């Protein structure tokens, strides 16, 4: 009897060990991967296994040594296993994920072989090959062909139109902890040539990178190939694929379409196995698709019409509602006397309704546009790809630096001019006009860069001021300025101190705190006067708080200081 019990105990222990043992980096037929078991790539970089989320269980791939667990692929993201106890099985025609009752919740695309074997590679790719073939040109199936929210080095996203169009795109998780398909996606559109990455919220286009120009995307001049990272675009008649390549094996990179609506690029810190953000997009308001409407350009969060265009609705434009964009101030005749205005360092307009012609020089491209009466602009990308636009120009963005120029059609030959630059504008003004006129132009340019967002501060509103768009009491001002901390002080005299403050969903503002010696009537007169002034070249008062032993006035914040600061190095408010 004791021997029988001992034998039973050994059998139970063997069964338990058989269930919890860790298979290596491969899976074969007749060897299911059970909940609690994992596959680990040869060099220990990635793990394939089951992970829970509440009562749901998912099969996924994650970085083996990164904390917290960083999942890069989920097989059954929209079909979780309820209650756990799932299994992954490999057959001669598919890879199948089964629930505890043996029902299939996910399957790979079908294949046919008598000797399949699944491998988890150190690239993070789960591949199925024919084990009888020593050299297979392509896997029978691979997880890289079915991306989720993450792009790794060597992965691709894009499209293939033959024989039917197929998309490989990134789709966000629903939330940080829920891997089911979210509303944000990154994809390539075959109607836009050269190709570019597009970020959607469901079907609403939020951001585009600008077309590929042979070195990178025209709308991302700051992302360039380095000795750490290379960006790639493979373009053919019926397909286009984007990828990146890590050039340093000691660093892991991942590009993620996150549930927050931002595309993040991360790299690993080899010293502590922590993730560091390299970049994310969208970055600012100008990145918002068509923020300025048609025939306008965005620079430093400010919209301005292209040359020979005026706001379609001046009233909306003054209220910072730019969606209507700009229209020509006079009818443009189709004439050989037409010229082109050159904009440097641009993200060229949306190419949805543009035409690309390869093998052209810049002069060829110009002639091509002049011969077409509907042509509104042209650009040369990648050295020989001529892009010709007809009709409205949408989503033009100007940069301080970049490699692409845009030539917009105007009624007469117009000398080329560079993109916006403080140094250029100031120097041209000084050469061309008197110092006083230069000061006005420089100040106008400086003021055009400021954010104009509606804000009114609660307590005593000046007569004639608009109703509060955002209520903020004295406690809110204290929070904005870190309780009037010394490090927030930017100017001080005996009678007043000026602090820099920051408000969520608004940004920076200047807070003038007056000493109690300043008379109430004098202060009220200042508030009344500023409340009645409204001019683009005069600083705006955002609100005031008077009383309770505190006299505070809030203004727009001027990063470069006042007019004196621009030209004479002085600062005052």
Residue, then its C-alpha position, 0 to 999 in steps of 0.5 A: x500500500x505505501x508503495x502504491x501511494x508513493x507511485x501515485x505521488x510521483x505520477x502526480x508530481x510528474x504531471x504537475x511538472x509537465x504542466x509547468x515546465x518551460x518549453x524552449x523557443x519553439x513549439x511543435x505539433x502534439x506539444x501545446x503551450x498551456x497557461x502558465x508555460x512560456x516560450x523564450x527566444x534564444x537570447x532571452x529577449x522576448x517571451x510568448x505566454x499567457x497574461x491576465x487582465x481581470x477575468x480575461x486571459x490573453x496570449x501575447x509576446x512581451x520583452x523578457x527583461x523589461x519591467x513592468x511587462x511591456x506587451x508588443x503583440x496580442x493574438x486574441x486582443x478582441x476575443x479574451x479567454x474567460x477564466x484562464x486555462x487556455x492552450x496554444x496548439x500547432x497543427x499541420x494547417x494552422x496555429x490555434x488558441x483554445x479556451x478551457x473547453x477546447x473552443x477556438x478563440x483565435x487562429x492564424x491564417x491557414x497553411x499546409x505542411x506535414x512538419x510545422x514548427x513555431x519559433x519565437x525569434x529574438x526580433x520578437x517575431x513568432x514564425x511558423x516554418x516547415x521543419x523539413x526545409x533547411x532554408x525556407x524563403x518565407x515563413x508559412x505564417x508570422x506575427x509580424x504580418x499581423x501587428x497590433x499597436x507596436x512596431x519593432x525594428x524589422x517590422x513593417x506597416x503599409x499596404x499591398x494592392x495585389x491581388x486585393x488590397x491588404x493593410x498592415x497598420x498599428x491600432x491602439x489598445x482601448x486603454x493602458x490595461x485593456x489590449x482590445x482594439x482602440x479607436x486610434x490607428x496609424x496607416x498608409x493610404x495608397x491614394x497618397x503618393x509619395x506615401x506618408x503615415x496617417x494617424x486616425x481617430x476612427x475615421x477622422x484624420x488627426x495628423x499626417x507625417x507629410x510625404x516620404x522625401x527619400x530621407x524621411x517625412x517632410x513633416x518630421x525634419x527632426x527625425x533623421x537617420x542616425x548611428x542608432x536608428x535608420x528609417x526606411x520606406x519601400x515603395x513599388x507600384x502596388x505596395x508601400x511599406x514603412x519600417x525602421x532599423x535599430x543599428x545598436x544591438x544593445x538598445x531596444x526600440x519600439x514605436x507605439x500607437x498609444x491609447x492616449x492618441x499619441x504615437x510614441x517612440x521609445x528606446x531602452x536604457x541598457x543601464x537599468x532596463x527602463x524605457x525612455x521616450x525618444x519622441x512622440x507625435x503629434x507635438x503641437x497645434x500645428x500638427x493638427x490636421x488642417x488646423x489653418x484650413x485651406x490655403x494657409x500655413x501654420x507656424x509656431x501655432x499661428x496661422x497665416x494666409x499664403x501669398x495673394x490669399x486673405x481669410x475667408x471669414x475675417x471675423x472667424x479668423x480674428x476669433x482664432x477659428x481658422x477652419x474656413x481657411x483663406x481664399x484668393x484676393x483676386x481671380x488668378x488668370x492662367x498666363x505665362x506671366x504667372x510666377x511662384x512664391x517659394x516657401x522653405x522648410x515646409x510640410x507640403x500640402x496633403x497629396x490626396x488630390x495631387x499628382x506625382x510624376x517621377x523623373x523630373x527636375x525642379x525646372x521640369x516640375x515648374x513647367x509642368x505646373x505652368x502648363x496646367x491652368x488648375x495647378x496651384x503649387x508644385x514641389x520636388x521630393x526625393x530628388x526627382x518626384x514632382x508633385x503637382x497640386x490642383x485646387x486648395x492647399x491643405x495642411x501646410x506647416x512651416x518649420x525653422x529647419x527642413x529640406x522641402x520647399x513648396x512653390x505656390x502659384x501667384x499672379x506675377x513673377x515673385x522673388x523667392x523668399x525664405x521661411x519664417x526666421x526672426x533673424x531674417x525678418x529683423x535683418x531685412x527690416x533694418x536694411x529696408x526701413x528706418x529703425x522705428x519701422x523695423x521695430x514695429x515689424x519686429x514687434x508685430x512678428x513677435x506678437x504674431x507668435x503668441x497664443x491667444x486663448x480665451x481666459x478670464x479670471x474670477x473675482x473683480x472683472x473690469x467693466x466691459x470685459x467678456x464673461x469668464x471662459x475659465x473661472x480662476x480664483x486667487x487660489x488658482x493663481x497661487x497654484x499657477x505661480x507655485x504660490x508666487x515662488x521666487x523661482x517664478x519671479x521674472x521682474x520686480x520693483x518696489x511697487x510690483x513683482x511679475x511672475x510667470x505662471x502656467x495653467x493646464x489646457x492654457x499654457x503660460x501667462x504673466x501675473x503682475x502682483x502689486x504691493x498694497x501701496x499702489x492705490x486702488x483707484x490707480x489699479x482700477x483705472x489700469x484694469x479699465x483701460x486695458x479691458x477696453x484696448x484690443x489690438x494685435x500688437x498690444x499685450x492683452x489683459x486676461x483678468x484681474x483679482x482685486x481685494x482680499x489684500x491681494x491686487x493681481x493682474x494677469x496678462x499674456x506671457x511674452x517669452x521674448x519680452x517686450x519691444x525693448x527686449x527684442x531690439x535693445x536687450x531690456x525686459x519689462x512688462 
